[in-house]
Amino acid sequence: MLFIALDDLNDWIGCLGGHPQTRTPNLDRLAASGVLFRNAYTAAASCNPSRTAIFSGLAPHRSGLYHNLQKMREVMPEAELLPRYFSRQGYWSAGSGKMLHYIIDPPSWDDYFPARAKDNPFPHTFYPEKRPVNLPRAGDWQYVETDWAALDVTDEQFGGDWAVTKWIGEQLQRPHDKPFFLACGIYRPHEPWFVPKKYFEPFPLESIQLPPGYKADDVDDLPPAGQRLARNRYFAHIQKHEQWKKGIQAYLASIHFADAMLGRVLDALEESPQRDNTIVVLWSDHGWHLGEKEHWQKFTGWRVCARVPLMIRVPKGAPGLPEGTTPGSVCDRPVSLVDLFGTLTDLCGLPPKADIESRSLAPLLRNPQADWPHAALTHLDKPENYALSTQRWRYIHYTGDEEELYDLETDPHEWTNLATKPEHANKLAEMRLLAPKNIAPVHKSKP
């Protein structure tokens, strides 16, 4: 099992068509070799709750972990995470790079790079000595890593994801005396968007196109809660300093770099004894706004943030899917990343974990057009704020019962909020019925 994460990646990859200028040959070749889920959603719109949901098999409304400031082991001190469960079933579980939120959680792994004892998942990465480079700091509210630059270094000198993928490649190519669960956390395109300058070169600044999902008056029909979430200070600050196209250029460059690092891992697998018996899963923890809805960053329920890349390739002979996946398959059913735990145990023929809520996607891997009567749920920062996704419709609910409704068939960028239209009252009522029940409150740390 090869379990690959890319951080903060939206649909700006070739096979998802999110931006016409993106360059992602390795993401595209992986998608073409298995099943591409075009309607996959994160369980939460920020790193910590999203990754915790994947590794625990529990969505935020079951665990009580909703936002980045919570600590996983304070909220879930006894939770057995995905790699430890696999180890208990006879697997060697190892990882490298960011898989959880800035921690390794050493007891969950048999081996890790960097060394798990330090509980720091990041190898040394080259960053400029003088920062910020391009985007001035506007105040304490601004995330210190929101900046971008082309660096005059080689991939090896840059380190970071290069070092992660080097270690992963070495583990793939050595012999193993037991099955493995190998997790690879590629940090880009997470900020800061500093990558070697050769990854900027395909994207000359004068040619940069704005996000296809951007519309100038897009937020006018949003409820007050939606408008407050949409118009954040980052986008206004970036526009003020005329950095919008530079930011887009740097995000494209960072995706291009992450794709090249993925290529190193895929090549290592192809050259290894494990090439024909390894399940490959690739996902991102959430998407990213680059001006859509006048927003920059994440933390929202709109599709540009909630929808994520998901690709799964299963070789023939897998216990839970003996026929394997059909190359080039595409699935448009709405699925959630919280279901990866249940999917992986099913594919590997392991006993289902009893104390989680994670259904298997194996029926869709077998037949991407199979019936799938489930909606995908994405939480924001608190229980009352969430988004629901069916194959055609999206519903967003805020505290105070403020709502949004979108028809993806006619409005894929969610430009027209239908929640106040009388002709859509029945659909709105139907979507409300899908709201989560028995919701856990936000877990509060003890003093």
Secondary structure, DSSP 8 states (H G I E B T S, - for coil): -EEEEETT--S-SGGGTS-TT---HHHHHHHHTSEEETTEE-SBSSHHHHHHHHHHS--HHHH---STTS-HHHH-TT---HHHHHHHTT-EEEEEE-SSSS---GGG-SEEES-GGGT-----B---SS--SSS----TTS-TT--EEEESS-HHHHBTHHHHHHHHHHHHHS--SS-EEEEEEE-TTSSSEEEEGGGTTTS-GGG----TT--TTTTTTS-HHHHHHHS-HHHHHHHHTT-HHHHHHHHHHHHHHHHHHHHHHHHHHHTSTTTTS--EEEEES---EESGGG-EES---SHHHHB--EEEE--TTBTTBTT---TTEEE-S-EEGGGHHHHHHHHTT----TT------HHHHH-TTS-----EEEE-SSTT-EEEE-SSEEEEEETTTEEEEEETTT-TT--S--TT-GGGHHHHHHHHTTS-SS---------
